[in-house]
């Protein structure tokens, strides 16, 4: 959920082997490991490396600068997963009260509030956190294997749309209007930092979550698109997915993988 040098994930707390559940047509469709038939679709997780511009501002201002963009990005990411699943036949997220813009429904007290706050107040160069996962029962989907891909894509796609919106604000509103208007220099800079952070956070969420490592959204997309044998092999990595991500992160490999993609998207949008 939090990103930075611009990176951010989503992972499900899942265990078990890949299973087959009957679709409504009676055929067997492959999907990711589930618990009691319900897959927990990627709680939005993320890593955010504080940029030099953000590091230079006072702590309370930094909190205000990052909290609002992160909250919007995470809530809409999770809402998109649940809404698309609902439209494709699965009401699990709706019954769990997750089809709402109320951030309380998506916030995990420790992962969304306490852990990032500890890192922020301790002066950590990066932030790390996560939101509640969205429950999705792939057996309820009209075409489980195809629809699993669409549900997984929904969150990153929403983040890309939000990033594009932020880029439009920066190019056509903030730069030509706010920076040339009567707004104070401090006010203009705060607005610039806020929208810039919103852009980085959403690009980071989209890129990180599309890594083809289960249980990230990209892992679910890859599992749905690959032939059965490699899809099963990839799905079996799910219990070790977060360990793989942490190893990539601590080794610096994750940053080397993500940064070119993030830079390309930002350059394209701006």
Secondary structure as UniProt FT lines:
FT   STRAND          10..11
FT   STRAND          19..22
FT   TURN            24..25
FT   STRAND          28..31
FT   TURN            36..37
FT   STRAND          38..41
FT   STRAND          43..49
FT   HELIX           52..55
FT   HELIX           59..87
FT   TURN            88..89
FT   HELIX           92..95
FT   TURN            96..97
FT   HELIX           103..105
FT   HELIX           109..114
FT   HELIX           115..121
FT   TURN            122..123
FT   STRAND          126..130
FT   STRAND          134..136
FT   HELIX           138..140
FT   TURN            142..143
FT   HELIX           144..169
FT   HELIX           170..174
FT   TURN            175..177
FT   HELIX           178..180
FT   HELIX           185..209
FT   TURN            214..215
FT   HELIX           217..225
FT   HELIX           228..235
FT   TURN            236..237
FT   HELIX           238..240
FT   HELIX           241..251
FT   HELIX           253..269
//
